[in-house]
Amino acid sequence: MCGIGFFSKFMKKFFILVLGIFALLGCSSQDNWTAFYYPNENDLEYFTKQSGFIDREACSDYLLNLLDSLGDEYKTSSHVECGKNCELNIELRKFVCDEKFE
Protein backbone atom coordinates (compact mmCIF):
# COMPACT_ATOMS: atom_id res chain seq x y z
CA MET A 1 0.00 0.00 0.00
CA CYS A 2 2.74 2.43 0.90
CA GLY A 3 4.41 1.93 -2.47
CA ILE A 4 1.24 2.72 -4.46
CA GLY A 5 0.67 6.03 -2.64
CA PHE A 6 4.24 7.12 -3.33
CA PHE A 7 3.92 6.17 -6.99
CA SER A 8 0.63 8.07 -7.29
CA LYS A 9 2.14 11.24 -5.76
CA PHE A 10 5.21 10.92 -7.99
CA MET A 11 3.09 10.54 -11.14
CA LYS A 12 0.96 13.55 -10.18
CA LYS A 13 4.06 15.73 -9.71
CA PHE A 14 5.61 14.39 -12.90
CA PHE A 15 2.42 15.13 -14.85
CA ILE A 16 2.32 18.70 -13.49
CA LEU A 17 5.99 19.16 -14.41
CA VAL A 18 5.41 17.95 -17.97
CA LEU A 19 2.39 20.26 -18.37
CA GLY A 20 4.46 23.16 -17.07
CA ILE A 21 7.23 22.50 -19.58
CA PHE A 22 4.77 22.37 -22.47
CA ALA A 23 3.15 25.60 -21.28
CA LEU A 24 6.51 27.36 -21.15
CA LEU A 25 7.51 26.12 -24.58
CA GLY A 26 4.24 27.32 -26.04
CA CYS A 27 4.57 30.75 -24.46
CA SER A 28 8.18 31.25 -25.46
CA SER A 29 7.54 30.96 -29.18
CA GLN A 30 8.27 34.33 -30.75
CA ASP A 31 7.71 35.73 -34.17
CA ASN A 32 10.78 36.00 -36.35
CA TRP A 33 10.92 38.96 -38.73
CA THR A 34 13.05 38.95 -41.88
CA ALA A 35 14.21 41.97 -43.90
CA PHE A 36 14.36 41.60 -47.69
CA TYR A 37 16.33 44.02 -49.86
CA TYR A 38 15.90 43.93 -53.64
CA PRO A 39 18.50 46.16 -55.41
CA ASN A 40 16.32 46.39 -58.53
CA GLU A 41 12.61 46.86 -57.92
CA ASN A 42 11.92 45.58 -61.44
CA ASP A 43 13.72 42.29 -60.83
CA LEU A 44 12.66 40.67 -57.56
CA GLU A 45 14.56 37.46 -58.30
CA TYR A 46 17.77 38.84 -56.80
CA PHE A 47 17.74 39.89 -53.18
CA THR A 48 19.52 39.77 -49.87
CA LYS A 49 17.86 38.98 -46.60
CA GLN A 50 18.59 39.40 -42.94
CA SER A 51 16.52 37.51 -40.39
CA GLY A 52 16.27 37.37 -36.63
CA PHE A 53 14.41 40.58 -35.83
CA ILE A 54 12.10 40.35 -32.82
CA ASP A 55 9.42 42.66 -34.18
CA ARG A 56 8.25 44.62 -37.20
CA GLU A 57 9.78 47.86 -35.95
CA ALA A 58 13.28 46.38 -35.59
CA CYS A 59 13.06 44.98 -39.13
CA SER A 60 11.88 48.29 -40.51
CA ASP A 61 14.62 50.21 -38.67
CA TYR A 62 17.24 47.88 -40.14
CA LEU A 63 15.98 48.50 -43.68
CA LEU A 64 15.82 52.27 -43.20
CA ASN A 65 19.41 52.29 -41.95
CA LEU A 66 20.46 50.08 -44.85
CA LEU A 67 18.89 52.42 -47.39
CA ASP A 68 20.44 55.46 -45.70
CA SER A 69 23.87 53.84 -45.90
CA LEU A 70 23.47 53.02 -49.61
CA GLY A 71 22.53 56.52 -50.73
CA ASP A 72 19.82 58.18 -52.80
CA GLU A 73 20.53 56.27 -56.01
CA TYR A 74 19.56 52.96 -54.39
CA LYS A 75 16.56 54.37 -52.54
CA THR A 76 14.73 55.11 -55.78
CA SER A 77 15.62 51.93 -57.67
CA SER A 78 15.33 49.32 -54.92
CA HIS A 79 12.52 47.58 -53.09
CA VAL A 80 12.45 46.54 -49.42
CA GLU A 81 10.02 44.58 -47.30
CA CYS A 82 9.75 42.83 -43.95
CA GLY A 83 8.12 39.44 -43.45
CA LYS A 84 6.95 37.62 -40.33
CA ASN A 85 7.84 33.93 -39.85
CA CYS A 86 9.11 33.47 -43.41
CA GLU A 87 10.08 30.04 -44.70
CA LEU A 88 11.51 28.99 -48.02
CA ASN A 89 8.94 27.10 -50.06
CA ILE A 90 10.92 24.82 -52.36
CA GLU A 91 8.00 24.12 -54.71
CA LEU A 92 7.21 27.82 -55.21
CA ARG A 93 10.90 28.77 -55.17
CA LYS A 94 10.25 31.74 -52.92
CA PHE A 95 9.89 32.76 -49.30
CA VAL A 96 6.39 32.51 -47.92
CA CYS A 97 5.60 34.61 -44.85
CA ASP A 98 2.68 34.84 -42.43
CA GLU A 99 2.60 38.58 -43.07
CA LYS A 100 4.57 41.07 -45.19
CA PHE A 101 4.80 44.83 -45.37
CA GLU A 102 6.79 47.27 -47.48
Rosetta silent file (secondary structure, phi, psi, omega in degrees, C-alpha in Angstrom):
SEQUENCE: MCGIGFFSKFMKKFFILVLGIFALLGCSSQDNWTAFYYPNENDLEYFTKQSGFIDREACSDYLLNLLDSLGDEYKTSSHVECGKNCELNIELRKFVCDEKFE
SCORE:     score description
SCORE:     0.000 S_00000001
   1 L     0.000  -42.506 -177.472    0.000    0.000    0.000 S_00000001
   2 H   -63.024  -36.454 -179.580    2.742    2.427    0.896 S_00000001
   3 H   -68.122  -35.988 -178.874    4.410    1.928   -2.474 S_00000001
   4 H   -69.425  -39.740  178.430    1.240    2.718   -4.456 S_00000001
   5 H   -62.962  -43.264  178.197    0.670    6.030   -2.637 S_00000001
   6 H   -62.100  -45.177  179.830    4.243    7.121   -3.330 S_00000001
   7 H   -61.998  -41.107 -179.773    3.921    6.165   -6.995 S_00000001
   8 H   -63.946  -43.604  178.634    0.632    8.070   -7.287 S_00000001
   9 H   -65.801  -41.111  179.331    2.145   11.237   -5.761 S_00000001
  10 H   -61.813  -45.803 -178.908    5.206   10.917   -7.985 S_00000001
  11 H   -64.432  -37.941  179.440    3.086   10.542  -11.142 S_00000001
  12 H   -63.725  -45.869  178.831    0.961   13.549  -10.177 S_00000001
  13 H   -65.814  -39.947  178.914    4.065   15.726   -9.706 S_00000001
  14 H   -63.035  -43.879  179.443    5.614   14.387  -12.899 S_00000001
  15 H   -61.676  -43.051  178.473    2.424   15.128  -14.846 S_00000001
  16 H   -64.415  -39.772  178.058    2.322   18.702  -13.490 S_00000001
  17 H   -62.438  -45.708  179.709    5.992   19.160  -14.408 S_00000001
  18 H   -62.842  -43.832  177.319    5.414   17.949  -17.969 S_00000001
  19 H   -60.691  -41.294  178.371    2.394   20.256  -18.369 S_00000001
  20 H   -62.221  -41.651  179.275    4.462   23.164  -17.075 S_00000001
  21 H   -64.001  -44.956  178.106    7.232   22.497  -19.578 S_00000001
  22 H   -63.160  -37.927  178.737    4.770   22.373  -22.474 S_00000001
  23 H   -64.582  -42.085  178.637    3.146   25.599  -21.280 S_00000001
  24 H   -66.648  -40.457  178.759    6.509   27.359  -21.153 S_00000001
  25 H   -64.562  -38.960  178.820    7.509   26.115  -24.581 S_00000001
  26 H   -67.757  -36.461 -178.678    4.238   27.316  -26.041 S_00000001
  27 H   -78.353  -23.876 -175.161    4.566   30.748  -24.460 S_00000001
  28 L   -85.809   -4.902 -179.271    8.176   31.247  -25.464 S_00000001
  29 L   -70.578  123.692 -178.188    7.540   30.957  -29.180 S_00000001
  30 L  -114.658  156.152  173.169    8.273   34.334  -30.754 S_00000001
  31 L   -73.000  147.671  177.006    7.709   35.726  -34.173 S_00000001
  32 L  -118.069  119.735 -178.855   10.782   35.995  -36.355 S_00000001
  33 E  -100.055  141.183 -179.171   10.919   38.962  -38.727 S_00000001
  34 E  -124.251  134.394  176.958   13.054   38.951  -41.880 S_00000001
  35 E   -96.724  131.518  177.071   14.213   41.969  -43.901 S_00000001
  36 E  -115.648  131.369  177.126   14.358   41.597  -47.688 S_00000001
  37 E  -122.309  120.574  178.040   16.334   44.015  -49.862 S_00000001
  38 E  -110.124  112.296 -177.533   15.905   43.930  -53.645 S_00000001
  39 L   -61.691  -30.136 -179.249   18.498   46.157  -55.409 S_00000001
  40 L  -122.376  111.332 -176.772   16.318   46.395  -58.525 S_00000001
  41 L   -65.067  -15.295  178.352   12.605   46.865  -57.915 S_00000001
  42 L   -91.589   -4.708  179.801   11.915   45.579  -61.442 S_00000001
  43 L  -138.200   90.319 -175.249   13.721   42.286  -60.829 S_00000001
  44 L   -85.754   10.941  177.621   12.662   40.667  -57.563 S_00000001
  45 L   -75.879  -31.681 -177.332   14.556   37.455  -58.296 S_00000001
  46 L  -104.879  125.714 -177.439   17.775   38.836  -56.805 S_00000001
  47 L  -156.990  165.904  168.724   17.737   39.895  -53.178 S_00000001
  48 E  -121.803  154.074 -179.437   19.520   39.773  -49.873 S_00000001
  49 E  -137.434  152.269  175.470   17.857   38.976  -46.600 S_00000001
  50 E  -136.558  122.470 -177.591   18.589   39.399  -42.937 S_00000001
  51 E  -114.490  174.005  177.226   16.517   37.511  -40.388 S_00000001
  52 E   104.325   11.569  178.627   16.274   37.368  -36.625 S_00000001
  53 E   -81.539  141.545 -174.230   14.413   40.576  -35.830 S_00000001
  54 L   -81.905  -20.129  178.749   12.103   40.350  -32.825 S_00000001
  55 L  -154.300  173.079 -176.868    9.415   42.656  -34.184 S_00000001
  56 H   -61.693  -39.438 -178.119    8.253   44.618  -37.198 S_00000001
  57 H   -64.016  -42.556  179.041    9.781   47.858  -35.954 S_00000001
  58 H   -63.483  -39.255  177.416   13.277   46.375  -35.593 S_00000001
  59 H   -64.552  -46.343  179.880   13.062   44.975  -39.127 S_00000001
  60 H   -62.681  -43.078  178.177   11.876   48.294  -40.511 S_00000001
  61 H   -60.508  -40.928  178.508   14.621   50.208  -38.671 S_00000001
  62 H   -60.010  -46.543 -178.337   17.242   47.879  -40.142 S_00000001
  63 H   -66.864  -38.570  177.423   15.980   48.496  -43.685 S_00000001
  64 H   -63.149  -42.556  177.273   15.816   52.270  -43.198 S_00000001
  65 H   -65.748  -38.116  177.647   19.412   52.289  -41.946 S_00000001
  66 H   -61.810  -48.246 -179.901   20.460   50.080  -44.851 S_00000001
  67 H   -63.465  -39.806  177.788   18.888   52.420  -47.394 S_00000001
  68 H   -61.849  -38.109 -178.495   20.438   55.458  -45.703 S_00000001
  69 H   -73.335  -24.988 -178.577   23.871   53.845  -45.896 S_00000001
  70 H   -82.208  -28.575  179.071   23.465   53.025  -49.608 S_00000001
  71 L   102.462  171.014 -173.406   22.534   56.517  -50.727 S_00000001
  72 H   -63.744  -34.962 -178.399   19.824   58.178  -52.796 S_00000001
  73 H   -57.896  -40.875 -177.490   20.525   56.274  -56.014 S_00000001
  74 H   -80.448  -25.020  179.650   19.563   52.956  -54.394 S_00000001
  75 H   -64.096  -36.760 -176.163   16.563   54.371  -52.544 S_00000001
  76 H   -84.836  -23.021 -176.076   14.733   55.114  -55.779 S_00000001
  77 H  -105.187   -4.218 -175.759   15.619   51.927  -57.665 S_00000001
  78 L  -106.228  173.848  178.357   15.333   49.318  -54.918 S_00000001
  79 E  -136.745  136.700  178.534   12.516   47.578  -53.087 S_00000001
  80 E  -131.099  151.568  175.140   12.446   46.543  -49.415 S_00000001
  81 E  -158.242  157.004  175.472   10.015   44.575  -47.297 S_00000001
  82 E  -115.904  143.217  179.079    9.750   42.827  -43.952 S_00000001
  83 E  -130.628  145.247  179.894    8.122   39.442  -43.445 S_00000001
  84 E  -100.966  128.672  176.850    6.952   37.620  -40.329 S_00000001
  85 L    53.615   53.385 -177.579    7.838   33.932  -39.849 S_00000001
  86 L   -81.716  140.581  176.049    9.107   33.466  -43.405 S_00000001
  87 E  -136.153  145.349  178.646   10.081   30.039  -44.695 S_00000001
  88 E   -75.253  123.102  175.744   11.508   28.989  -48.019 S_00000001
  89 E   -98.089  109.676 -175.440    8.938   27.098  -50.055 S_00000001
  90 L   -62.964  -42.025 -178.132   10.924   24.824  -52.362 S_00000001
  91 L   -64.232  -41.059 -179.920    8.003   24.124  -54.706 S_00000001
  92 L   -83.992  -15.039 -178.296    7.206   27.822  -55.207 S_00000001
  93 L    58.622   43.181  176.430   10.895   28.765  -55.172 S_00000001
  94 E  -159.513  166.702  176.546   10.246   31.743  -52.916 S_00000001
  95 E   -82.646  133.682  177.507    9.889   32.763  -49.299 S_00000001
  96 E  -113.554  130.046 -175.945    6.391   32.507  -47.916 S_00000001
  97 L  -122.723  154.103  175.467    5.597   34.608  -44.848 S_00000001
  98 L   -63.750  -33.201 -176.301    2.677   34.836  -42.434 S_00000001
  99 E  -156.735  145.120  177.180    2.601   38.575  -43.072 S_00000001
 100 E  -136.699  149.359  171.471    4.567   41.070  -45.193 S_00000001
 101 E  -146.652  153.089 -178.413    4.799   44.833  -45.373 S_00000001
 102 L  -100.166    0.000    0.000    6.789   47.269  -47.481 S_00000001
